[in-house]
Amino acid sequence: MLHFMYTDSLPDMSHEDIQLVMLVQYLLEAADIYALDGLKMICEERLIRDLSLDTVTSSLALAEEHNCSELKDACLAFAYKPEILVQLALKAEYVQLMQ
C-alpha cells in the first residue's frame, strides 16, 4: 500500500499465484478503508484479470462487500459459464456464499 502511495502503481507481481491474489484482495480492502480509489481500481482490474475457479468465490464476496461493480460483474460472467458453474457448485465456499 505504501508503494502505491508513493509511486501510484503496484510493484511488479508478474507471476500468478493464489497467495498473490489473496494479497491483492487484502490491498483492495485496505484501499477501500483508506479511500485510495486509484489503488482500489488497480486491485479490481488485477483481480478481474486473474479470475479462476479458485478465486471467483472470494472475489465475488469481496466485490459485494466493497462495492466493486466491475469485479462483481466479471465474477458473475465467469461463473455463468456452464462448465464453471458445475465445478463451482461442488465447492463449499460457493454453497456458503449462496446461502
Salt bridges, closest charged atoms under 4 A:
GLU29 OE1 - HIS66 NE2 3.77
ASP32 OD1 - LYS40 NZ 2.97
ASP32 OD2 - HIS66 ND1 2.70
ASP50 OD2 - ARG46 NE 2.71
ASP50 OD1 - ARG49 NE 3.58
ASP54 OD1 - LYS91 NZ 3.53
GLU64 OE1 - LYS72 NZ 2.80
GLU65 OE2 - HIS66 NE2 3.55
